Amino acid sequence: MEMKDEIIRGTAWNGGLRVFAARTTALVSELQRRQDTFPTATAALGRTATAAAMMGFMLKGKEKLTVQVKGDGPIGQIVVDANATGEVRGYVDHPHVHLPSNSQGKLDVAGVVGRSGYIHVTKDLGLREPYRGSVPIISGELAEDFTLYFADSEQTPSCVGLGVLVETDNSVVHAGGFIVQVLPGLAEDRLVRLERAIAAMPHVTALMDQGETPEGILRFLVGDDLTIHDSIEPVFKCNCSRERFEKVLITLGRQELRSMIDEDGEAELHCHFCNEKYMFDDAQLEELYRLTDRA
């Protein structure tokens, strides 16, 4: 039976570690379907979405975040939104990017992302100004880059693992990852043990292929001294709507709307995140034009 997606949150080693692990196969499959990404682009988008989903689970209430990966590779920009309730959406600038396998026989994610550029994280925490953190891309494989983000921008020593296994027909076989964060006071011998466990750990998708759950992935790293506090199912969710795009058209102003009506007689607006298209015919544009007059 196919297992549902899940993100778990817990602690380990008597509170010395904060841990997260995720299965995001269905989520990444939906992103692939909506964006029509080729395999290497799917892996890059899927890794980013998995990291963002776990980061979203670190938030509370109505808090949300946006992750932007802006490398110098052919995929262009990767953008993923996530929130505390597990809702995720994302897109890439150029979904039809695929490269030959790298020297390890794996999808060349670094090749499509690029090995220079920045990762930007913007968190809406309900305050007057959003939190913004940025780090340079150091590998393009993304797990290492998010590890740097936590250490540099959030001052939390962490280890991030991310994986997406894609078939040649573009289908997503496995997607998931983990984040292990070292809290103040962890004994040196425990830190050494963690480093050795991480070094010996098989790839995330290899563990998933063996049937490991998110909890099993964490136990591979920390053993049985693990307490799971809660879990959530990450799902694709886009907040676009016809009403939102009506407001976009109105903000264009009377002159732009008039030109659109006179020259084209219709408008088609497209959501980057879900690829839904919204058509507005001549009569609908005229009504929006009248609304701008009242505004």
RAWOVEN-V436276 format. One line per field, one symbol per residue. ss: DSSP state (a for helix, b for strand, c for the rest). phi: phi as a letter, one per 20 degrees, with the letter a starting at -180 (. if undefined). A space follows every 10 residues. Layout:
ss: ???
phi: ???
This chain:
ss: cccccbbbbb bbccccbbbb bbbcaaaaaa aaaaacccaa aaaaaaaaaa aaaaaaaccc cccbbbbbbb bcccccbbbb bbbcccbbbb bbcccccccc ccccccccaa aaacccbbbb bbbbcccccc bbbbbbcccc ccaaaaaaaa aaaccccbbb bbbbbbcccc cbbbbbbbbb bbcccccaaa aaaaaaaaaa cccaaaaaac cccaaaaaaa aacccbbbbb bbccbbcccc caaaaaaaaa accaaaaaaa aaacccbbbb ccccccbbbb caaaaaaaaa aaaac
phi: .feffaddca cbllnfcdcc bbdcgfffff ffffelfegf ffffffffff ffffffffec lefbbcdcdd edeffmedcc dbcfenecba bcfcfedbcg gffemdgeff fefodbpbdd cddednefcf eccccffdcn fnffffgfgf feedlcgbcd ccbcdcffen feebbrrbcd deegnfffff fffffffffe fffgfffffe nfegffffff edmeecceea bbefcfbdef afffffffff ffnfffffff ffedmabcdc effdmfdcec egffffffff fffff
